[in-house]
Amino acid sequence: MTDELPPDNGFRDARSGGDGPQQGLVRRSRGLPLVWLLPLIAALIAVWLLYRDVTQGDISATILFHSGDGLIKGKTVVKYSGVDIGVVRDFRLMPDAEELNGADGVLAEVDFNRSAEHLLVEGTDFWVVKPEFTITGVRGLETLVSGNYIAVEPGSGGRKRKFVALDRPPAFVRGDGLRVVLKSPRLGSLNRGSPIYYLQLNVGQVEDYRLDQDGSGVEIDLFIRREFAHLVHRGSRFWNSSGISVEGGIGGITVNLESLAALVAGGVSFYTPEAQRQSPLAVNGSEFKLYKSFAAADAGIPVTLNFDRGVSVTAGSTQVYYQGIQVGQVSEVKASHQIDGMEVRVLMDPITDDLLSENTRFWLAPPTLDFAGGLNELLKGNRIEVDLRRGERSQRTFDARSSAPPMDPRAPGLHLRLTSRSPGSLQRGASVYYRRIEVGRVQGMELRPDGDGVEVYVVIEPRYAHLVNKESRFWNVSGLRATASLNGIEVEADSLLSLVRGGIAFGSPPRARENAAPAKSGDRFPLYSSREAALEEGVEIQIALQDAEGLKAGAPLRYRGIQVGEITRLRLERDLGAVHASAKLYHRGEHFAREGTRIWVVSPQIGIDKVANLDTLITGRYLAMEPGSGGPQLEFVALPEPPREDLADIMSRPGLAVILDAPRRGSLVPGSPVYYRQVQVGEVTGFALGELADRVYIYVHIQPCYRPLVREHTVFWHASGMEVNIGLKTGLQIHTESTQALLAGGLAFATPEPPQMGFEVESGSHFPLYPEAKPEWYSWSPKIEICLAEPTK
């Protein structure tokens, strides 16, 4: 048996090296255990986060607002120069806040970006931006989409984390420029943002305003942009160019209105008089007086006007205009040294300095009611107009005209003379139209040397001068042209402005546009009263009238409602027994100048039996015409009433014309209706006495569609008035054909049933007219085929 060796477990006795029991060895670690690495990394991350939070994290600050209106937690942002720099984290109420003088407020906690730290200092202002629509402009329009936000105006003090917001945007205007203060007894219509003008150029705006220390006036802060700051001197004059001022005196009431824009938004103007242009430049904080008007500031160029007679102008009220633009104002009025005229001192706008020369002219113009000026122009009275022209030398004293010059050859364009018996409502400055487009102006008017007519001077703009040729026709379009009927009133005008100032239009015949030579300045043309008279070449005729009541020159001549001419002149005969009218037939109406033509006056007719020609109540009476077929004729005698149709005309009408024999006419009149089963199928056309004067012939016309209804044994009776029957059993019975028959008279007829009805009859057949219907006639109901007619209204 062999001995077993003990297992070798890797441990041996170091000392003996024998085969005895072995012991374990203990060894030391040479570094930190791995378990400590995780806390170390966490500590480093915490230090890094702390450093990042300190150097790059949000900054908390509070802003106290008067109201929380428009603030939304987590959404309302803070913006500076259009960039988001913070957001409202939370807010809470602050009752009795000391910073708001004991009023309740809202404290907003705001998280700012670290990049905005330099803004969180003393002097920084915050306010809420909301959409504002004011007369001076629109602000905060972007908030309609993005919502309200908090704006910032940075300060320059030490570090700060608690702020009180402004209740409105600061008045301070950002940018480089000049800031001056105006002192005034009142504010007028000035407002924050009102513009500042220099020679009508916007150079700045009103920053703010406040009461002065003693409360007796107003201080107004102005901001002038840097590029215009050199225009303000110590001797500059500022005046209020806004609002309306009313003054009264011996000369009357003066109403001063600069412009509609100044009335709404307010404004301040300034200028430096010539004598003050060498004064030192203004500096920030310089104070000036605010004058109430341009004249009060005495900032204009003084000009003296010498009139050869007395004129109606008022100091401080009468204004000077150049082509509709105010360029001056009368400052003083007195008699000339020789007391043979007026000496008027005017302050001209400095912008006209270079144009006041020996070629400049002044004249007095009467007030005109214009849409641009409105009633204010009438209240101001007369005004002075000026034609500013450059020249070789400057001038300050002028000889002025007491009336406007009739023409100005220096105005660019085509200058023409129009001759007319009367200008109508034309005024100086009225427009000249071509196809309703304004192409020129009326420069003026004057009587012709012989006194027989008026010369009207017009100028056509250069770009439209080619539209006028030797055969062009000019006509007056002043006022309204109206036509009226029972269907309504139609009013036509070339333009609204022509209603007030009048107007002229022109055109050319089609062939003349290509073949006629162009017009030249100085050419003379007649001015016609209407377009028809201008473009229609016709025939002159003479008409004798019993009287001209309701007629006037320009009254039309019409045929079936179409104008074919017009009356050009009315005059009494030498024996005073009649009226003689000269008339012009247009080219399309020349065939009326023949023998047999009948002319009569059309007047309104209002009565129980007939209402007609109501349009003449508005447009006036006119002459109606019916053409003849004879030879040429130029002299006519007007009929006192419309001609009646003779028997031949009645019988020749389409349809059926029958004659009723009656003992008397009754209440019938021409146009009285004729009924069949209470449906109107015809009318009474006329009357005549019988050959022996023992009866009356009543002429009746039946419409073509209803002609088969009249047969040999048809009976006719009076349908005028009404039939009243009273009985104990039947009661009250009233019968009438129609209201029209009750008022204007009428006839009715009935036809018996076959075979009693008989055959159809021809025009000219006679029937007896019975005074009333028999009861059995109402029961007749023959079946007679008729054509389809339009429904009776």
C-alpha positions in Angstrom: 0.0 0.0 0.0 1.4 3.2 -1.1 1.1 6.6 0.8 -1.1 9.4 -0.8 0.4 12.8 -1.2 -1.6 15.8 0.1 -3.1 17.9 -2.5 -1.0 20.9 -3.7 -3.1 23.9 -3.0 -0.4 26.4 -3.9 0.6 27.3 -0.3 3.9 26.3 1.0 5.8 27.2 4.1 8.2 29.8 3.1 10.5 29.1 5.9 10.9 25.4 5.7 10.1 24.8 2.2 9.1 21.4 3.4 6.1 19.4 3.0 4.3 20.9 6.1 1.1 22.9 6.2 1.2 26.1 4.0 0.0 29.7 5.0 -1.6 32.6 2.9 0.2 35.8 2.0 -1.2 39.3 2.6 -0.4 42.0 0.0 -1.0 45.9 0.2 -2.8 47.9 -2.7 -0.7 50.6 -4.3 -3.6 53.3 -5.2 -7.2 54.4 -4.4 -9.8 51.8 -4.6 -12.1 52.0 -7.7 -15.1 52.5 -5.5 -14.1 56.1 -4.8 -14.0 57.2 -8.4 -17.8 57.6 -8.7 -18.2 60.1 -5.8 -15.3 62.1 -7.2 -16.8 62.3 -10.7 -20.2 63.4 -9.2 -18.4 66.1 -7.2 -16.7 67.4 -10.3 -20.0 67.5 -12.2 -21.6 69.4 -9.4 -18.8 72.0 -9.3 -19.0 72.4 -13.1 -22.8 72.9 -12.9 -22.4 75.4 -10.1 -19.9 77.3 -12.2 -22.1 77.2 -15.3 -25.1 78.4 -13.3 -23.1 81.2 -11.8 -21.5 82.3 -15.2 -24.3 81.3 -17.7 -27.5 80.7 -15.8 -30.6 82.9 -15.6 -30.7 86.0 -13.4 -33.8 86.5 -11.2 -35.2 90.0 -10.8 -38.6 91.5 -9.8 -40.6 94.2 -11.6 -43.5 96.0 -9.9 -46.3 96.9 -12.3 -49.3 99.2 -11.7 -51.5 96.5 -13.3 -51.1 92.9 -14.5 -53.1 93.6 -17.6 -51.5 91.8 -20.5 -49.1 89.7 -18.4 -49.2 85.9 -18.8 -47.1 83.6 -16.6 -44.5 81.6 -18.6 -45.4 83.5 -21.9 -44.9 87.2 -21.5 -41.3 87.9 -22.6 -38.9 90.8 -22.0 -37.4 92.3 -25.2 -34.5 94.6 -25.8 -33.8 95.8 -29.4 -36.2 93.1 -30.7 -34.4 90.2 -28.9 -36.0 88.1 -26.1 -33.9 88.5 -22.9 -36.2 87.1 -20.3 -39.6 85.7 -19.4 -42.1 86.2 -16.6 -41.9 83.2 -14.3 -44.6 84.1 -11.9 -46.3 87.1 -10.4 -48.3 88.0 -7.3 -50.4 90.9 -5.9 -48.7 93.6 -3.9 -51.3 95.5 -1.9 -50.5 99.0 -0.6 -47.2 99.0 -2.4 -45.0 101.9 -1.1 -43.3 102.3 -4.4 -46.7 103.0 -6.0 -47.7 105.6 -3.3 -49.9 103.1 -1.4 -51.7 101.8 -4.5 -52.1 98.1 -5.3 -49.7 96.6 -7.7 -48.5 93.4 -9.3 -45.0 92.0 -8.6 -43.7 90.0 -11.5 -40.7 87.5 -11.0 -38.7 87.5 -14.2 -35.9 85.2 -15.3 -33.3 87.1 -17.4 -30.7 85.7 -19.6 -27.1 86.1 -18.3 -26.4 88.2 -21.4 -28.8 90.8 -20.1 -27.0 91.4 -16.8 -25.6 94.7 -17.9 -29.2 96.0 -18.3 -30.2 95.2 -14.7 -28.7 98.4 -13.3 -30.0 101.6 -11.7 -31.9 103.8 -14.2 -33.2 101.0 -16.3 -36.9 101.4 -17.2 -39.5 98.7 -18.0 -42.9 99.0 -19.4 -45.6 96.9 -21.1 -45.9 97.3 -24.9 -49.5 97.0 -26.2 -51.0 97.9 -29.5 -51.8 101.6 -29.7 -53.8 103.4 -32.4 -53.5 107.1 -32.0 -53.8 110.2 -34.3 -50.0 110.4 -34.4 -49.4 106.8 -35.5 -49.7 103.1 -34.8 -47.4 101.5 -32.2 -47.0 97.9 -31.0 -48.7 96.5 -34.0 -46.6 93.3 -33.7 -48.3 92.5 -30.4 -51.5 91.6 -32.2 -49.7 88.4 -33.2 -47.1 87.7 -30.6 -49.0 89.2 -27.6 -47.9 91.9 -25.2 -44.3 92.1 -24.1 -42.1 94.0 -21.6 -39.8 96.6 -23.2 -36.5 97.9 -21.7 -34.7 101.3 -21.8 -31.3 100.7 -20.2 -29.8 102.8 -17.5 -26.2 103.5 -16.4 -26.1 103.0 -12.6 -25.0 100.2 -10.2 -26.3 96.6 -10.0 -30.0 96.3 -9.2 -32.5 93.4 -9.0 -35.8 95.2 -8.0 -37.5 97.6 -10.4 -40.7 99.6 -10.7 -42.3 99.6 -14.2 -43.5 102.8 -15.9 -47.2 103.1 -16.4 -46.7 104.2 -20.1 -43.8 104.2 -22.6 -41.1 106.8 -21.9 -41.4 110.0 -23.8 -37.6 110.0 -24.5 -36.8 109.5 -28.2 -33.8 107.3 -28.7 -31.2 108.7 -31.0 -28.8 111.5 -31.4 -30.1 115.0 -31.8 -31.0 118.3 -30.3 -33.5 118.6 -27.4 -35.1 122.0 -26.7 -38.0 123.2 -24.6 -40.9 125.4 -25.7 -42.9 127.5 -23.3 -46.5 128.2 -24.1 -49.7 129.4 -22.2 -51.6 126.3 -23.5 -50.9 123.0 -25.2 -53.4 123.2 -28.1 -53.8 120.0 -30.0 -50.1 119.0 -29.6 -49.5 115.5 -28.5 -46.5 113.1 -27.9 -45.2 112.3 -31.4 -46.6 115.4 -33.1 -44.3 116.3 -35.9 -41.8 119.3 -36.1 -41.6 121.0 -39.4 -39.0 123.2 -41.1 -40.1 124.5 -44.5 -42.8 121.8 -44.5 -40.2 119.1 -44.0 -40.6 116.8 -40.9 -37.4 117.2 -38.9 -38.4 115.9 -35.4 -41.2 115.3 -33.0 -42.7 116.3 -29.7 -41.2 114.2 -26.9 -43.2 115.1 -23.9 -45.1 118.0 -22.2 -45.8 119.1 -18.7 -47.0 122.0 -16.6 -44.4 124.5 -15.6 -43.4 125.0 -11.9 -46.1 127.5 -11.0 -48.8 125.9 -13.2 -49.3 129.0 -15.3 -48.2 127.5 -18.6 -46.9 124.4 -20.4 -43.4 123.2 -21.2 -43.1 121.1 -24.3 -40.0 119.0 -25.0 -38.9 118.8 -28.7 -36.5 116.4 -30.3 -34.8 117.6 -33.5 -32.9 115.0 -35.4 -29.1 115.4 -35.6 -28.9 116.2 -39.3 -31.3 119.1 -38.8 -30.0 120.4 -35.4 -27.9 123.2 -37.2 -31.1 124.8 -38.4 -32.1 125.9 -34.8 -30.5 129.2 -33.7 -31.1 131.2 -30.6 -33.2 133.6 -32.7 -35.4 130.9 -34.3 -39.1 131.3 -34.0 -41.5 128.4 -33.2 -45.3 128.5 -33.8 -48.2 126.2 -33.4 -49.4 124.9 -36.7 -52.3 122.8 -35.3 -55.9 123.2 -34.4 -58.5 125.9 -35.2 -58.5 129.5 -33.9 -61.4 131.9 -34.1 -61.0 135.6 -33.7 -63.6 138.4 -33.9 -63.3 142.1 -34.6 -64.7 145.0 -36.6 -63.6 143.3 -39.8 -65.7 140.2 -39.0 -65.1 136.7 -37.8 -61.7 135.1 -38.6 -61.4 131.3 -38.7 -57.9 130.0 -39.0 -57.4 126.3 -40.0 -53.9 125.3 -41.1 -54.8 121.9 -42.6 -56.7 118.7 -41.9 -53.5 116.9 -41.0 -52.5 119.6 -38.5 -56.0 119.6 -37.1 -55.8 115.9 -36.3 -52.2 115.2 -35.3 -51.0 118.7 -34.2 -47.6 120.1 -35.2 -45.0 122.7 -34.6 -43.1 124.7 -37.2 -40.0 126.8 -36.9 -37.9 129.2 -39.0 -35.0 131.5 -38.5 -35.6 135.0 -39.8 -32.9 136.5 -42.0 -31.7 138.9 -39.3 -31.3 136.0 -36.8 -29.3 133.6 -39.0 -26.0 134.8 -37.5 -27.1 134.1 -33.9 -25.5 131.2 -32.0 -26.8 127.7 -32.5 -29.2 126.3 -30.0 -27.9 123.7 -27.5 -29.6 121.0 -25.5 -32.1 122.5 -23.0 -32.4 125.8 -24.9 -35.8 127.4 -24.2 -38.1 129.1 -26.8 -41.5 130.8 -26.9 -44.2 129.0 -28.8 -46.3 131.4 -30.8 -49.9 130.7 -31.6 -49.6 131.2 -35.4 -47.2 131.9 -38.3 -48.2 135.6 -38.3 -47.8 136.0 -34.5 -44.3 134.5 -34.8 -43.4 137.2 -37.4 -41.1 134.7 -39.0 -42.1 135.4 -42.6 -40.6 137.6 -45.3 -42.3 141.0 -45.2 -43.8 142.0 -48.6 -45.8 145.2 -49.5 -48.6 145.0 -52.0 -50.0 148.3 -53.5 -53.6 148.0 -54.7 -55.0 150.8 -56.9 -58.3 150.8 -55.0 -59.8 149.6 -51.7 -59.9 145.8 -51.3 -61.6 143.7 -48.7 -58.8 142.0 -46.8 -58.3 141.5 -43.1 -55.0 141.4 -41.2 -54.4 138.0 -39.6 -57.1 136.4 -41.6 -56.7 136.9 -45.4 -54.2 134.3 -46.7 -52.0 134.2 -49.8 -52.1 131.1 -52.0 -49.9 129.8 -54.8 -51.6 127.1 -56.9 -53.8 126.2 -53.9 -50.9 126.1 -51.4 -50.9 128.7 -48.6 -47.6 130.7 -48.8 -48.4 133.8 -46.8 -50.8 135.8 -44.7 -51.8 139.5 -44.5 -50.3 141.1 -41.4 -51.3 144.8 -41.8 -53.7 146.8 -43.9 -53.8 150.6 -44.3 -54.6 153.3 -46.9 -51.8 154.3 -49.3 -50.0 157.6 -48.7 -52.0 159.4 -51.4 -55.2 157.7 -50.1 -55.9 156.5 -53.7 -55.5 152.8 -52.9 -54.6 150.2 -50.3 -51.2 149.2 -48.9 -51.2 145.7 -47.7 -48.3 144.1 -45.8 -47.9 140.4 -46.2 -45.7 137.9 -44.5 -44.6 135.3 -47.0 -43.4 131.8 -46.2 -39.6 131.7 -46.2 -39.8 129.0 -48.8 -40.7 131.6 -51.4 -37.6 133.7 -50.8 -36.0 132.9 -54.2 -39.2 133.3 -56.1 -40.1 136.9 -55.0 -38.8 138.7 -58.1 -39.7 141.3 -60.6 -41.7 138.7 -62.5 -44.0 137.8 -59.6 -47.6 139.0 -59.6 -50.2 139.3 -56.9 -54.0 139.8 -57.3 -57.2 139.6 -55.2 -59.4 136.5 -55.8 -62.9 136.1 -54.5 -63.9 133.1 -52.3 -64.9 130.0 -54.1 -66.7 126.9 -52.7 -64.5 124.0 -53.5 -64.4 120.4 -52.2 -60.8 121.0 -51.1 -61.5 124.1 -49.1 -65.1 123.5 -48.1 -67.1 126.0 -46.1 -64.0 127.3 -44.4 -63.0 129.1 -47.7 -66.3 131.1 -47.6 -65.8 132.0 -44.0 -62.3 133.4 -44.7 -63.7 135.7 -47.5 -61.4 137.0 -50.2 -57.9 135.7 -50.6 -54.8 136.9 -52.4 -53.2 134.7 -55.1 -49.7 135.0 -56.3 -47.9 133.8 -59.4 -44.3 133.1 -58.2 -41.6 133.5 -60.8 -37.9 133.5 -60.7 -36.2 136.7 -62.0 -32.9 138.5 -62.2 -33.4 140.5 -59.0 -35.2 140.1 -55.6 -38.2 142.3 -54.9 -40.3 143.1 -51.8 -42.7 145.7 -53.1 -45.3 144.9 -55.8 -48.2 146.5 -57.6 -51.2 144.1 -57.1 -54.3 143.7 -59.1 -57.8 144.0 -57.6 -59.0 141.2 -59.8 -57.5 138.0 -61.2 -55.9 138.3 -64.7 -58.0 136.6 -67.4 -55.0 134.7 -68.8 -51.4 133.9 -68.2 -49.4 133.1 -71.4 -46.5 132.0 -69.3 -48.3 128.9 -68.1 -47.0 125.9 -70.1 -49.5 124.3 -72.5 -51.8 125.1 -75.4 -53.6 128.4 -74.9 -57.0 128.8 -76.5 -59.9 131.3 -76.5 -63.5 130.1 -76.3 -66.3 132.5 -77.1 -69.8 132.1 -75.6 -72.9 134.2 -75.1 -72.9 133.2 -71.4 -70.3 131.2 -69.3 -73.0 129.7 -67.1 -71.5 128.6 -63.8 -67.9 128.5 -65.0 -65.3 129.9 -62.6 -61.7 130.6 -62.9 -59.8 127.3 -62.2 -62.6 125.1 -63.6 -61.4 121.9 -65.2 -61.3 121.1 -69.0 -62.1 117.5 -69.7 -61.5 115.0 -72.5 -63.4 111.8 -72.1 -64.0 112.9 -68.5 -60.2 113.0 -67.8 -59.0 116.4 -66.7 -56.6 117.8 -69.3 -56.6 121.5 -68.7 -57.8 124.5 -66.7 -59.8 127.7 -67.2 -57.4 130.6 -66.6 -60.0 133.3 -66.6 -62.9 135.1 -68.4 -63.6 138.6 -69.6 -66.3 140.4 -71.7 -65.6 140.7 -75.4 -64.7 144.3 -76.5 -68.2 144.7 -78.1 -69.9 143.4 -75.0 -71.7 140.7 -77.0 -70.5 137.6 -75.3 -67.7 136.4 -73.1 -64.1 135.3 -73.8 -63.0 132.2 -71.8 -59.3 131.5 -71.7 -58.2 127.9 -71.2 -54.9 126.2 -71.2 -54.4 122.5 -72.1 -51.6 120.6 -70.5 -48.6 120.0 -72.9 -49.0 116.2 -72.8 -52.6 116.5 -74.0 -52.2 119.4 -76.5 -52.2 116.9 -79.5 -55.9 116.1 -78.7 -57.0 119.5 -79.9 -57.3 120.1 -83.6 -58.8 122.8 -85.9 -62.2 121.1 -85.9 -62.4 120.3 -82.2 -65.7 121.3 -80.4 -65.9 122.7 -76.9 -69.0 122.6 -74.7 -70.1 123.6 -71.2 -70.6 120.7 -68.7 -71.3 122.9 -65.7 -74.1 121.9 -63.3 -76.5 118.9 -63.6 -78.4 117.4 -66.5 -81.5 115.7 -65.3 -84.3 113.7 -66.9 -87.4 112.6 -65.1 -90.4 110.4 -65.8 -92.8 108.2 -63.9 -90.0 105.6 -63.7 -87.7 107.9 -61.7 -85.2 110.7 -62.0 -81.9 110.3 -63.8 -79.2 112.9 -62.9 -75.9 113.2 -64.8 -72.8 115.3 -64.1 -69.3 115.0 -65.6 -67.8 115.3 -62.1 -68.7 116.5 -58.6 -66.3 119.3 -59.0 -68.0 120.6 -62.1 -71.2 121.1 -60.0 -69.3 123.8 -58.0 -66.7 125.4 -60.3 -68.2 124.4 -63.6 -66.3 122.7 -66.4 -65.6 122.4 -70.1 -65.4 119.3 -72.3 -64.2 118.9 -75.8 -64.1 116.3 -78.6 -63.7 116.0 -82.3 -65.6 114.4 -85.2 -64.2 111.0 -86.1 -62.8 112.1 -89.4 -61.2 115.3 -88.0 -59.0 113.3 -85.6 -57.0 112.0 -88.5 -57.3 114.7 -91.1 -57.6 118.1 -89.3 -54.5 120.2 -88.5 -53.5 120.5 -84.9 -54.5 123.6 -83.0 -52.1 126.3 -82.1 -51.9 128.7 -79.1 -54.2 131.6 -79.7 -56.8 129.7 -81.7 -60.4 130.7 -81.1 -63.3 128.2 -80.8 -67.0 128.6 -80.0 -68.2 127.3 -76.6 -71.4 125.4 -77.0 -74.0 125.0 -74.4 -74.2 121.2 -74.6 -72.5 118.2 -76.2 -75.3 117.7 -78.7 -75.1 121.3 -79.8 -71.3 121.0 -80.2 -71.0 117.8 -82.1 -74.2 118.1 -84.2 -74.2 120.3 -87.3 -77.8 121.1 -88.0 -80.3 123.5 -89.5 -81.5 126.8 -88.0 -85.3 127.1 -87.9 -87.7 129.8 -86.6 -90.8 128.9 -84.5 -93.7 131.3 -83.6 -95.2 130.6 -80.1 -98.2 132.1 -78.4 -96.1 132.4 -75.2 -92.8 131.1 -73.9 -94.0 130.1 -70.4 -91.8 127.3 -69.1 -89.5 127.5 -72.1 -85.9 128.8 -72.1 -82.8 128.8 -74.2 -81.5 125.3 -74.3 -84.9 123.6 -74.1 -84.9 120.5 -76.2 -86.9 119.7 -79.4 -87.9 116.0 -79.2 -89.5 113.4 -81.4 -90.8 110.3 -79.6 -88.6 111.2 -76.6 -85.4 111.6 -78.6 -83.8 115.0 -78.7 -83.4 116.2 -82.2 -82.6 119.9 -81.5 -82.7 122.7 -79.0 -83.9 126.3 -78.6 -81.0 128.7 -79.0 -82.8 132.0 -78.4 -86.2 133.4 -77.3 -87.4 137.0 -78.1 -90.6 138.9 -78.3 -92.1 140.0 -81.6 -92.0 143.8 -82.2 -95.8 144.0 -81.8 -95.5 142.1 -78.4 -98.2 139.7 -79.7 -96.2 136.5 -79.8 -92.9 135.0 -79.0 -90.3 134.1 -81.6 -87.9 131.2 -81.0 -84.8 130.4 -82.8 -83.9 126.7 -82.7 -81.2 124.4 -84.1 -82.1 121.0 -85.5 -79.2 118.5 -85.1 -77.9 116.7 -88.1 -80.1 113.7 -87.4 -83.1 115.9 -87.2 -82.7 117.9 -90.5 -85.6 116.0 -92.1 -88.0 117.8 -89.7 -87.4 121.1 -91.6 -90.2 120.3 -94.1 -93.7 121.4 -94.8 -96.3 119.6 -92.7 -94.1 119.3 -89.7 -96.1 120.0 -86.5 -94.6 121.4 -83.4 -96.3 121.9 -80.0 -95.4 122.7 -76.4 -95.3 119.7 -74.0 -96.5 120.6 -70.5 -97.3 118.6 -67.4 -100.9 117.3 -67.3 -102.4 116.5 -63.9 -106.1 115.8 -63.7 -108.7 113.2 -62.8 -108.9 111.9 -66.4 -105.2 112.0 -67.2 -101.7 112.3 -65.7 -98.9 112.8 -68.2 -95.6 114.6 -68.8 -94.6 114.7 -65.2 -90.9 114.9 -66.2 -91.5 118.5 -67.3 -92.0 119.5 -63.6 -88.3 119.0 -63.1 -86.6 119.4 -66.5 -88.9 122.1 -67.8 -91.2 122.2 -70.8 -90.0 121.3 -74.3 -91.2 121.3 -77.9 -92.4 118.0 -79.4 -92.3 117.5 -83.2 -94.0 115.3 -85.7 -92.3 115.2 -89.2 -94.1 116.4 -92.3 -93.6 115.1 -95.9 -93.6 118.3 -97.9 -90.8 120.4 -99.3 -88.1 122.3 -97.3 -89.4 124.8 -94.7 -87.5 126.8 -92.0 -90.4 128.8 -90.4 -93.1 127.1 -88.3 -96.0 128.0 -86.0 -96.3 126.0 -82.9 -99.7 124.4 -82.0 -101.2 125.4 -78.6 -101.8 121.7 -77.8 -100.9 118.3 -79.1 -102.5 117.5 -82.5 -105.4 115.0 -82.5 -105.6 112.1 -84.8 -108.0 112.4 -87.7 -110.4 109.7 -88.8 -108.0 108.4 -91.4 -105.3 107.9 -88.8 -107.6 106.2 -86.4 -108.9 103.8 -89.1 -105.4 102.9 -90.2 -104.3 101.7 -86.8 -103.6 98.0 -86.4 -106.6 96.4 -84.7 -110.3 97.3 -85.1 -111.8 100.8 -85.1 -115.5 101.1 -84.6 -117.9 104.0 -84.2 -120.5 104.1 -81.5 -123.6 106.2 -81.9 -124.7 107.9 -78.6 -127.1 110.6 -77.7 -124.4 112.4 -75.6 -120.8 111.9 -74.7 -121.2 111.6 -71.0 -118.0 111.4 -68.9 -115.9 109.8 -71.7 -112.6 111.4 -72.6 -109.9 110.4 -75.1 -108.1 107.4 -73.5 -111.1 106.1 -71.6 -110.9 102.3 -71.3 -113.0 99.8 -73.1 -113.6 96.5 -71.2 -114.6 93.0 -72.1 -115.4 90.9 -68.9 -113.7 93.7 -66.9 -110.5 93.3 -68.9 -109.4 96.3 -70.8 -109.2 95.5 -74.5 -109.3 99.0 -76.1 -109.7 102.7 -75.6 -111.8 105.7 -76.7 -109.8 107.7 -79.3 -112.1 110.6 -80.1 -115.5 112.2 -80.6 -117.4 114.0 -83.4 -120.9 115.2 -83.8 -123.1 113.4 -86.3 -123.9 114.9 -89.7 -127.2 116.3 -88.5 -125.9 117.1 -85.0 -128.5 114.7 -83.5 -125.9 112.3 -82.1 -122.3 111.9 -81.0 -119.9 109.6 -82.8 -117.6 107.9 -80.3 -114.5 106.4 -81.9 -113.2 103.2 -80.3 -110.1 101.3 -81.0 -109.8 97.6 -80.1 -106.4 96.0 -79.7 -105.5 93.5 -82.5 -105.5 90.5 -80.2 -109.1 91.2 -79.1 -110.5 92.1 -82.6 -112.4 88.7 -82.9 -114.4 89.6 -79.8 -116.5 92.2 -81.7 -119.2 90.6 -83.9 -122.3 91.8 -85.8 -124.6 91.5 -82.7 -122.1 92.8 -80.1 -123.6 95.3 -77.7 -121.8 98.3 -76.1 -122.9 100.3 -73.0 -121.6 102.9 -70.6 -119.5 101.5 -67.8 -118.8 104.9 -66.2 -119.8 105.5 -62.6 -121.2 102.8 -60.4 -124.5 100.9 -60.1 -126.1 100.7 -56.6 -129.0 98.3 -55.8 -130.7 98.0 -52.4 -133.2 95.3 -51.6 -134.6 93.8 -48.4 -133.3 90.4 -49.3 -130.3 91.2 -51.4 -129.0 94.1 -49.3 -126.6 96.7 -50.8 -125.0 95.8 -54.1 -122.4 98.1 -55.8 -121.1 97.4 -59.3 -118.4 99.2 -61.3 -116.1 98.0 -64.0 -113.0 99.6 -62.5 -111.7 102.5 -60.4 -110.3 104.0 -63.7 -113.8 103.8 -65.3 -115.3 105.4 -62.2 -112.9 108.4 -62.5 -112.3 108.8 -66.2 -115.3 107.1 -67.7 -115.4 103.9 -69.7 -117.2 101.5 -72.0 -118.0 97.8 -71.9 -119.2 95.4 -74.5 -120.5 91.8 -74.7 -121.1 89.3 -77.5 -123.9 86.7 -77.6 -123.3 83.0 -78.0 -123.5 81.3 -81.4 -125.4 81.5 -83.6 -126.6 84.9 -82.5 -123.1 86.5 -82.4 -122.8 86.9 -86.2 -119.6 87.4 -88.2 -116.6 89.6 -87.5 -116.8 93.2 -88.5 -114.5 95.6 -90.3 -113.1 98.9 -89.1 -115.6 101.8 -89.5 -118.6 99.7 -88.4 -121.3 101.5 -86.4 -122.9 100.2 -83.2 -125.4 101.8 -80.9 -124.2 102.8 -77.4 -126.6 101.8 -74.6 -126.8 103.8 -71.4 -126.6 100.6 -69.3 -126.3 96.9 -69.6 -129.2 94.5 -69.5 -128.9 91.6 -66.9 -128.8 88.9 -69.5 -125.8 90.4 -71.2 -123.6 89.5 -68.2 -124.5 85.8 -68.7 -123.3 85.6 -72.3 -120.1 83.5 -72.5 -119.2 82.7 -76.1 -116.1 80.7 -76.8 -114.0 82.9 -79.1 -110.3 82.2 -79.9 -108.0 85.1 -79.5 -104.2 85.5 -79.7 -102.0 85.5 -76.6 -101.6 89.0 -75.3 -99.3 90.5 -72.6 -100.9 90.3 -69.2 -102.8 93.5 -68.2 -101.2 95.2 -65.2 
